Amino acid sequence: MPIFHASALHTKLRRELWQMRGQTLAIALVIAGGIAVCLLSLVNYSSLTATRAQYYQEHQFADVFATLKRAPRHVLQRVADIPGVTRINGRVEGVAKLEVPGFSDPASARLVSLPPEGQPDVNRVYLRHGRLPHAARGDEAAVIGSFADAHDLRLGDRLGAIINGRRQSLTVVGIVESPEFIYVIPPGGMLPDYERYGVLWMAREALASAMDMRGAFNSLVLQVDPALPVAGVIDLLDRLLAPYGSTGAYAREEQFSHRFLSDELNQLKTMAVIFPSIFMAVAMFLLNVVITRLISTQRDIIAVLKAFGYSNWQIGWHYSQLVITIAFIGLLIGTAAGMWLGRALGELYMDFYRFPKLLFSISPWWVLLLGVLTLLVALLGGWRAIRSAAALPPAEAMRPEAPASYRVTITERMLSWVRFSQPSRMIVRQLARRPARAAMSVTGIAMATAIVMVGNFQFSSVSLMVHTQFARVQQQDLTVSLTDSVHQSAMYGMTRQAGVRYTEGRRVVTVELVNDHRQWRTALTGIPDDARLQFVVDQHLNQVPIPPAGLLLTDFLAAELGLAAGDTVQVQVLEGHRPVLELQVAGVTSEFLGVGAHMNLAAMNRTLKEGPVVNQVLMNLDPAQAETVYRDLRDTPRVMAINVRQAMLDSFFETLAKTFLTYTLVISLLGGIIAFGVIYNTVRISLAERGRDLASLRVLGYSHNEVAHILLGELAILLILGIPLGWAIGHGLASLVVTMMQTELYRVPLIITGRTLALAANVVIVSALASGFITWWRLRKLDLVAVLKTRE
């Protein structure tokens, strides 16, 4: 190809990009929005995954966990002899009720022992400040960082602790983190509560003495040779520990903290697919519209280029360069924004997950792949128009497009009874005589509306989750978890305490549900017939009666196990005598937070053959005497943990909602940008196509406002048609998002409120007003002479 040919086409390309700078930037922002969402998700997923992997490796995170009643320490040698076991740590665990200076609410902690040498071989702790407790000091403790930060604890501060019914004072000598407790949940809770629940590490001999566990252990963590299956080790370990009251060993995948962190990372990966796919589909649609209409206005230019000897390939490559340039601009903006947003959101996750440091990481191959996909999507969007331009014969290109048919359309006949003004009649005719073009514009506006809906519906959904869980399902003020099951009559003493208005007993037992090859470790909760403080509701928030026999499963758990009402499931109880039961699934219901199985309390106690017992007490309190109740419960034997409902609500907004809604806010803002890009391009393309007609009307005596009325009135009709369609598309996309983002921790309900619909419509309308004003201003500068020149 001659050099001057290439130079001429490059000059034309630069001029067109400058003339279309508004449209170019708008389309580039749509592409940038998709790339930014994808990158911020990938950056967080990659960084958190790499950070977790490094953290686990450096601190020897366990592969297998086991809890038991009591076993002598010489059993550890038999555990070490199990084939595949590479490292073990037999330790003492317990619970303590804490007295934090200046904090009157109930607080508790999980206690974990440290060996005499300090760091254990498995589940080593990360020391943020201070040192580990001295082996010879029984009054020293290291505190997990989340609890220390919540109470502004410093080295040397003292905490009161009631351990195994005995009160003692502990000195804070270290502030630590642990790979085992990235996600810390109190007993009986579903969310972190950093102020009221923490983890404390003490010297082994000191904790063993306090727990009456000298020469014994009740917790075991170990690592397994990666070349050997973990399931085989667990099977041998269960056989060995069964005589010592083991509740059953389990792999890392079932460990609470790891499981919820994995769910969050998988959700980030899902978001990195869903939202960019939606955004890029809109960008591809826009590019198709823009390039198609641009080429339709340049038929004569294409004819001249071909007359001067340019080949079909050169014409096609020229317009492909236009598409690639727009996509590349979007790629640059999106990459920069995605990296910045990804790092910022990663720091937010750091506050939530308590890693020692964030290993900011993303594979350059991912970025390269994203760039290639972006260019391919852009070319695909403009391919049809580019191919038609390249194949256009010179003679046909020089001929003006066939004039539109000016017969009366069906739409005009239907609206003949309406007395339109002349500009309004022009609007109706334009839309009726170019239905395909109008449909494309309506679709673009609908997609813009749908994207804003997808970014915003989750705010209403999260509000419903909060209302359902903390106002409808949980109506107690306090949940008291006991160390052991007690007779139901023990609740009468609690009811008589000053400040207690009402109590309700429940029983929670750790079980493993097995259905063929599927299994799930969860809690089986016994709920009384006359439950008033906490019960189960369906998706319509109606109370679900607990069946007199059989299990009531949450829908998420039933789906994971492949169960339905009427099926039989094996229930392996992991406490007490560890019976294995065959129970029928009596029903399936919906819950938004957590998963579990429910059963009638009386039927549960009969099945377990342990009499009318409970191990959890729900309470309603007199607010004026709440502190008195807290103090009495702290001094009550067998009380393991106390959860305050309001504290759980506060924790929800400080943890889960904070990260989830921050991500949603970013999506919403990017959705708004995309909406503006779609609307602006729709108006600008209409102006480019009808510039000659509008200039002719100005010459014929129409005022500037009348001409603007024709163009903007058409936009108004497109909005009226596009917004409702966008609501329908948005509902479908939101349903897809909800389905793909279900996790064990929470399931976002599909709630589309009037507020969500109004917000989506308002964003699109505001974008239309801004775009309309820009267009109205450009109409003032319309060059009537240039536009009215006859085509040669």
QUIRA-V47310 format. One record per residue. N is the residue number from 1. RES is the residue in one letter. SS is DSSP state (H for helix, E for strand, C for the rest). OMEGA is omega in whole degrees, 0 to 359 (* if undefined). NEAR is the number of other C-alpha atoms within 12 Angstrom. Layout:
# QUIRA-V47310
n: [N,N]
res: [RES,RES]
ss: [SS,SS]
omega: [OMEGA,OMEGA]
near: [NEAR,NEAR]
This chain:
# QUIRA-V47310
n: [1,2,3,4,5,6,7,8,9,10,11,12,13,14,15,16,17,18,19,20,21,22,23,24,25,26,27,28,29,30,31,32,33,34,35,36,37,38,39,40,41,42,43,44,45,46,47,48,49,50,51,52,53,54,55,56,57,58,59,60,61,62,63,64,65,66,67,68,69,70,71,72,73,74,75,76,77,78,79,80,81,82,83,84,85,86,87,88,89,90,91,92,93,94,95,96,97,98,99,100,101,102,103,104,105,106,107,108,109,110,111,112,113,114,115,116,117,118,119,120,121,122,123,124,125,126,127,128,129,130,131,132,133,134,135,136,137,138,139,140,141,142,143,144,145,146,147,148,149,150,151,152,153,154,155,156,157,158,159,160,161,162,163,164,165,166,167,168,169,170,171,172,173,174,175,176,177,178,179,180,181,182,183,184,185,186,187,188,189,190,191,192,193,194,195,196,197,198,199,200,201,202,203,204,205,206,207,208,209,210,211,212,213,214,215,216,217,218,219,220,221,222,223,224,225,226,227,228,229,230,231,232,233,234,235,236,237,238,239,240,241,242,243,244,245,246,247,248,249,250,251,252,253,254,255,256,257,258,259,260,261,262,263,264,265,266,267,268,269,270,271,272,273,274,275,276,277,278,279,280,281,282,283,284,285,286,287,288,289,290,291,292,293,294,295,296,297,298,299,300,301,302,303,304,305,306,307,308,309,310,311,312,313,314,315,316,317,318,319,320,321,322,323,324,325,326,327,328,329,330,331,332,333,334,335,336,337,338,339,340,341,342,343,344,345,346,347,348,349,350,351,352,353,354,355,356,357,358,359,360,361,362,363,364,365,366,367,368,369,370,371,372,373,374,375,376,377,378,379,380,381,382,383,384,385,386,387,388,389,390,391,392,393,394,395,396,397,398,399,400,401,402,403,404,405,406,407,408,409,410,411,412,413,414,415,416,417,418,419,420,421,422,423,424,425,426,427,428,429,430,431,432,433,434,435,436,437,438,439,440,441,442,443,444,445,446,447,448,449,450,451,452,453,454,455,456,457,458,459,460,461,462,463,464,465,466,467,468,469,470,471,472,473,474,475,476,477,478,479,480,481,482,483,484,485,486,487,488,489,490,491,492,493,494,495,496,497,498,499,500,501,502,503,504,505,506,507,508,509,510,511,512,513,514,515,516,517,518,519,520,521,522,523,524,525,526,527,528,529,530,531,532,533,534,535,536,537,538,539,540,541,542,543,544,545,546,547,548,549,550,551,552,553,554,555,556,557,558,559,560,561,562,563,564,565,566,567,568,569,570,571,572,573,574,575,576,577,578,579,580,581,582,583,584,585,586,587,588,589,590,591,592,593,594,595,596,597,598,599,600,601,602,603,604,605,606,607,608,609,610,611,612,613,614,615,616,617,618,619,620,621,622,623,624,625,626,627,628,629,630,631,632,633,634,635,636,637,638,639,640,641,642,643,644,645,646,647,648,649,650,651,652,653,654,655,656,657,658,659,660,661,662,663,664,665,666,667,668,669,670,671,672,673,674,675,676,677,678,679,680,681,682,683,684,685,686,687,688,689,690,691,692,693,694,695,696,697,698,699,700,701,702,703,704,705,706,707,708,709,710,711,712,713,714,715,716,717,718,719,720,721,722,723,724,725,726,727,728,729,730,731,732,733,734,735,736,737,738,739,740,741,742,743,744,745,746,747,748,749,750,751,752,753,754,755,756,757,758,759,760,761,762,763,764,765,766,767,768,769,770,771,772,773,774,775,776,777,778,779,780,781,782,783,784,785,786,787,788,789,790,791,792]
res: [M,P,I,F,H,A,S,A,L,H,T,K,L,R,R,E,L,W,Q,M,R,G,Q,T,L,A,I,A,L,V,I,A,G,G,I,A,V,C,L,L,S,L,V,N,Y,S,S,L,T,A,T,R,A,Q,Y,Y,Q,E,H,Q,F,A,D,V,F,A,T,L,K,R,A,P,R,H,V,L,Q,R,V,A,D,I,P,G,V,T,R,I,N,G,R,V,E,G,V,A,K,L,E,V,P,G,F,S,D,P,A,S,A,R,L,V,S,L,P,P,E,G,Q,P,D,V,N,R,V,Y,L,R,H,G,R,L,P,H,A,A,R,G,D,E,A,A,V,I,G,S,F,A,D,A,H,D,L,R,L,G,D,R,L,G,A,I,I,N,G,R,R,Q,S,L,T,V,V,G,I,V,E,S,P,E,F,I,Y,V,I,P,P,G,G,M,L,P,D,Y,E,R,Y,G,V,L,W,M,A,R,E,A,L,A,S,A,M,D,M,R,G,A,F,N,S,L,V,L,Q,V,D,P,A,L,P,V,A,G,V,I,D,L,L,D,R,L,L,A,P,Y,G,S,T,G,A,Y,A,R,E,E,Q,F,S,H,R,F,L,S,D,E,L,N,Q,L,K,T,M,A,V,I,F,P,S,I,F,M,A,V,A,M,F,L,L,N,V,V,I,T,R,L,I,S,T,Q,R,D,I,I,A,V,L,K,A,F,G,Y,S,N,W,Q,I,G,W,H,Y,S,Q,L,V,I,T,I,A,F,I,G,L,L,I,G,T,A,A,G,M,W,L,G,R,A,L,G,E,L,Y,M,D,F,Y,R,F,P,K,L,L,F,S,I,S,P,W,W,V,L,L,L,G,V,L,T,L,L,V,A,L,L,G,G,W,R,A,I,R,S,A,A,A,L,P,P,A,E,A,M,R,P,E,A,P,A,S,Y,R,V,T,I,T,E,R,M,L,S,W,V,R,F,S,Q,P,S,R,M,I,V,R,Q,L,A,R,R,P,A,R,A,A,M,S,V,T,G,I,A,M,A,T,A,I,V,M,V,G,N,F,Q,F,S,S,V,S,L,M,V,H,T,Q,F,A,R,V,Q,Q,Q,D,L,T,V,S,L,T,D,S,V,H,Q,S,A,M,Y,G,M,T,R,Q,A,G,V,R,Y,T,E,G,R,R,V,V,T,V,E,L,V,N,D,H,R,Q,W,R,T,A,L,T,G,I,P,D,D,A,R,L,Q,F,V,V,D,Q,H,L,N,Q,V,P,I,P,P,A,G,L,L,L,T,D,F,L,A,A,E,L,G,L,A,A,G,D,T,V,Q,V,Q,V,L,E,G,H,R,P,V,L,E,L,Q,V,A,G,V,T,S,E,F,L,G,V,G,A,H,M,N,L,A,A,M,N,R,T,L,K,E,G,P,V,V,N,Q,V,L,M,N,L,D,P,A,Q,A,E,T,V,Y,R,D,L,R,D,T,P,R,V,M,A,I,N,V,R,Q,A,M,L,D,S,F,F,E,T,L,A,K,T,F,L,T,Y,T,L,V,I,S,L,L,G,G,I,I,A,F,G,V,I,Y,N,T,V,R,I,S,L,A,E,R,G,R,D,L,A,S,L,R,V,L,G,Y,S,H,N,E,V,A,H,I,L,L,G,E,L,A,I,L,L,I,L,G,I,P,L,G,W,A,I,G,H,G,L,A,S,L,V,V,T,M,M,Q,T,E,L,Y,R,V,P,L,I,I,T,G,R,T,L,A,L,A,A,N,V,V,I,V,S,A,L,A,S,G,F,I,T,W,W,R,L,R,K,L,D,L,V,A,V,L,K,T,R,E]
ss: [C,C,H,H,H,H,H,H,H,H,H,H,H,H,H,H,H,H,H,C,H,H,H,H,H,H,H,H,H,H,H,H,H,H,H,H,H,H,H,H,H,H,H,H,H,H,H,H,H,H,H,H,H,H,H,H,H,H,C,C,C,C,C,E,E,E,E,E,E,E,E,E,C,C,H,H,H,H,H,H,C,C,C,C,E,E,E,E,E,E,E,C,E,E,E,E,E,E,E,C,C,C,C,C,C,C,E,E,E,E,E,E,E,E,C,C,C,C,C,C,C,C,C,C,E,E,E,E,E,E,C,C,C,C,C,C,C,C,C,E,E,E,E,E,H,H,H,H,H,H,C,C,C,C,C,C,C,E,E,E,E,E,E,C,C,E,E,E,E,E,E,E,E,E,E,E,E,E,H,H,H,C,C,C,C,C,C,C,C,C,C,C,C,C,C,C,E,E,E,E,E,E,E,H,H,H,H,H,H,H,C,C,C,C,C,E,E,E,E,E,E,E,E,E,C,C,C,C,C,H,H,H,H,H,H,H,H,H,H,H,H,H,H,H,C,C,C,C,C,E,E,H,H,H,C,H,H,H,H,H,H,H,H,H,H,H,H,H,H,H,H,H,H,H,H,H,H,H,H,H,H,H,H,H,H,H,H,H,H,H,H,H,H,H,H,H,H,C,H,H,H,H,H,H,H,H,H,C,C,C,C,H,H,H,H,H,H,H,H,H,H,H,H,H,H,H,H,H,H,H,H,H,H,H,H,H,H,H,H,H,H,H,H,H,H,H,H,H,H,H,H,H,H,C,C,C,C,C,C,C,C,C,C,H,H,H,H,H,H,H,H,H,H,H,H,H,H,H,H,H,H,H,H,H,H,H,H,H,H,H,H,C,C,H,H,H,H,H,C,C,C,C,C,C,C,C,C,C,C,H,H,H,H,H,C,C,C,C,C,C,C,H,H,H,H,H,H,H,H,H,H,H,H,C,H,H,H,H,H,H,H,H,H,H,H,H,H,H,H,H,H,H,H,H,H,H,H,H,H,H,H,H,H,H,H,H,H,H,H,H,H,H,H,E,C,C,C,E,E,E,E,E,E,E,E,E,E,C,C,H,H,H,H,H,H,C,C,C,C,E,E,E,E,E,E,E,E,E,E,E,E,E,E,E,E,C,C,E,E,E,E,E,E,E,E,E,E,C,C,C,C,C,C,E,C,C,E,C,C,C,C,C,E,C,C,C,C,C,C,C,E,E,E,E,H,H,H,H,H,H,H,C,C,C,C,C,C,E,E,E,E,E,E,C,C,C,C,C,C,E,E,E,E,E,E,E,E,E,E,C,C,C,E,C,C,C,E,E,E,E,H,H,H,H,H,H,H,H,C,C,C,C,E,E,E,E,E,E,E,E,E,C,H,H,H,H,H,H,H,H,H,H,H,H,C,C,C,C,E,E,E,E,E,E,H,H,H,H,H,H,H,H,H,H,C,H,H,H,H,H,H,H,H,H,H,H,H,H,H,H,H,H,H,H,H,H,H,H,H,H,H,H,H,H,H,H,H,H,H,H,H,H,H,H,H,H,H,H,H,C,C,C,C,H,H,H,H,H,H,H,H,H,H,H,H,H,H,H,H,H,H,H,H,H,H,H,H,H,H,H,H,H,H,H,H,H,H,H,H,H,C,C,C,C,C,E,C,C,C,C,C,C,C,H,H,H,H,H,H,H,H,H,H,H,H,H,H,H,H,H,H,H,H,H,H,H,H,H,H,H,C,C,C,H,H,H,H,H,C,C,C,C]
omega: [180,182,183,177,181,181,181,179,178,177,177,181,180,181,180,178,179,179,180,189,179,179,179,180,181,179,178,179,176,178,180,179,178,180,181,179,180,183,181,176,181,179,180,179,182,182,181,178,179,179,180,181,179,179,179,184,183,183,170,181,187,173,183,180,177,177,182,180,182,177,177,187,180,177,181,179,178,176,181,181,178,181,178,180,182,179,177,175,175,188,177,176,177,177,179,170,189,172,183,181,178,181,186,180,179,178,180,183,170,182,180,182,174,181,181,181,177,182,176,178,181,182,176,181,177,184,178,181,173,183,176,180,179,184,183,182,181,183,180,180,170,187,177,188,182,179,179,179,181,182,179,180,178,176,181,177,182,178,171,182,173,184,179,177,181,181,174,181,181,177,179,179,180,174,192,170,182,177,180,186,173,180,188,181,177,176,181,181,178,184,177,174,189,181,190,179,180,178,179,175,179,175,187,182,180,181,178,178,181,183,183,183,180,180,183,175,178,178,183,174,182,176,185,175,182,182,183,180,180,183,179,178,180,180,179,180,179,179,182,187,182,180,185,175,180,176,179,178,179,184,180,182,179,179,193,185,181,184,181,176,177,177,181,180,177,178,176,179,178,178,180,178,188,188,177,179,179,183,183,176,177,180,179,178,181,180,179,180,184,183,179,182,176,181,179,178,184,180,181,179,178,179,179,180,180,177,178,172,178,182,176,181,181,177,180,180,178,180,174,177,177,179,182,179,178,180,181,176,177,180,179,181,182,179,180,180,181,178,180,179,179,178,180,180,177,177,177,177,178,177,183,188,170,171,177,178,179,176,184,188,167,182,177,178,177,180,179,179,179,178,179,179,179,180,179,179,180,179,178,179,182,188,185,180,180,180,180,178,181,183,184,179,181,183,180,180,180,180,178,177,179,180,181,177,184,175,182,182,178,181,180,178,181,182,183,181,180,180,179,167,183,177,180,177,178,179,181,181,181,181,183,184,175,186,180,179,178,180,179,178,178,179,178,178,179,179,176,178,182,181,178,177,182,180,188,185,185,176,178,181,179,177,178,177,181,181,183,187,189,177,183,184,182,179,176,174,190,173,183,178,183,180,180,177,179,178,183,180,179,179,181,178,178,181,182,179,179,178,180,182,185,177,181,184,176,176,180,182,176,182,171,180,184,174,186,182,182,178,183,177,184,179,173,185,175,184,181,181,186,182,179,187,177,184,182,178,176,184,177,179,175,181,180,178,178,182,182,178,179,185,170,185,170,185,180,181,179,179,180,181,181,183,175,179,181,179,176,181,177,181,178,180,185,179,176,181,175,177,175,187,172,184,180,174,184,181,178,180,186,171,184,182,177,175,179,177,181,181,175,186,180,179,180,180,177,181,180,176,181,176,182,183,175,173,176,182,176,185,164,188,167,185,182,183,183,182,177,178,178,183,179,180,179,181,182,176,177,175,184,184,180,180,179,183,180,178,178,177,178,180,179,182,181,185,186,184,183,181,183,184,175,177,180,179,178,178,181,180,178,176,177,178,180,179,178,180,180,183,182,179,179,181,183,179,178,179,180,182,188,181,180,181,182,178,177,179,177,179,180,174,177,180,179,182,178,177,178,179,180,183,183,174,176,177,180,179,177,178,181,179,187,184,177,177,178,176,181,178,179,178,178,179,178,177,178,180,182,182,185,184,177,177,178,183,181,174,181,179,177,180,176,182,175,179,179,179,181,180,179,179,182,178,180,181,178,176,179,179,179,179,179,179,178,180,178,179,180,178,178,184,182,180,186,182,182,183,185,179,180,179,178,*]
near: [14,13,9,12,20,20,14,20,28,22,16,23,26,21,14,26,26,17,16,26,23,28,38,37,34,37,52,47,43,52,57,43,50,49,54,49,50,49,47,43,46,43,44,44,40,33,36,43,31,24,32,36,23,22,32,31,19,20,26,31,38,42,39,43,38,43,33,33,30,32,31,26,25,15,26,28,18,20,35,26,19,28,24,26,33,27,29,37,39,41,45,41,41,40,39,48,48,44,32,33,18,15,20,20,34,41,43,41,44,36,39,43,48,40,32,22,17,28,28,31,26,34,39,35,42,36,26,26,24,24,26,39,39,29,25,19,23,28,33,38,45,48,50,47,42,38,36,34,23,24,28,21,29,24,27,22,26,27,35,30,36,36,39,28,24,23,21,24,25,35,32,38,34,34,37,38,38,42,38,40,42,41,40,40,35,38,36,35,32,34,37,40,42,39,38,43,46,43,43,47,51,48,36,43,34,36,46,34,25,29,31,23,27,21,23,29,40,38,37,45,42,39,37,33,21,15,13,17,19,29,23,22,33,35,22,25,40,28,20,26,31,27,20,27,25,31,35,36,37,34,30,30,23,27,31,31,29,30,26,31,38,28,27,32,31,26,33,39,29,27,39,36,29,32,44,39,29,39,50,44,30,42,49,38,38,49,49,35,40,45,42,29,31,35,38,29,27,29,32,27,29,38,31,23,31,28,20,17,17,28,26,24,20,28,42,31,26,34,41,35,29,40,44,35,32,45,45,33,31,36,42,28,29,37,36,24,30,38,32,23,31,38,30,25,37,39,25,27,38,28,26,34,38,37,40,33,22,31,24,28,28,27,18,15,13,22,28,17,17,36,31,19,27,42,35,22,34,43,35,27,33,37,32,26,31,37,26,24,39,29,24,31,23,26,19,20,28,24,21,20,17,11,10,14,13,14,13,18,20,15,21,24,15,12,17,15,9,14,11,15,14,17,26,27,24,27,33,34,29,33,32,28,23,21,19,14,24,30,23,32,43,35,35,46,49,39,48,53,54,47,56,49,52,48,47,44,42,37,32,28,32,32,27,29,34,32,20,31,35,32,23,25,30,33,28,33,34,42,40,45,37,36,29,22,29,26,22,27,20,25,28,19,18,30,25,18,26,23,26,32,25,28,36,38,44,43,42,37,41,30,30,34,37,28,27,16,12,18,24,36,35,30,32,36,36,44,41,35,26,20,28,24,33,39,39,43,29,26,26,18,22,16,23,30,27,35,28,24,27,34,44,45,45,41,33,32,42,35,23,25,30,25,31,25,23,18,24,26,34,28,35,30,31,33,29,25,19,22,21,20,24,22,32,28,35,29,32,36,35,37,42,39,35,29,34,38,45,48,42,35,38,31,28,38,30,18,25,30,16,22,19,27,32,35,37,42,49,39,41,31,30,21,17,13,18,25,22,21,33,40,24,25,39,36,27,29,25,28,37,39,43,44,44,42,35,24,30,36,29,22,32,34,25,25,31,35,31,22,28,32,28,27,36,33,26,33,40,34,28,40,44,39,35,47,50,43,44,54,50,44,48,47,47,41,38,40,37,30,25,29,33,26,25,37,33,23,29,27,19,15,13,19,19,27,22,26,37,37,29,40,42,36,30,34,42,33,28,37,41,24,26,34,40,28,29,36,37,25,28,37,33,24,30,34,26,23,33,30,21,25,32,32,32,34,32,35,33,41,36,35,30,34,22,16,18,31,32,24,30,44,36,24,37,45,33,24,35,39,24,22,34,33,22,24,36,28,18,23,33,21,17,28,18,20,15,14,23,20,13,10,16,12]
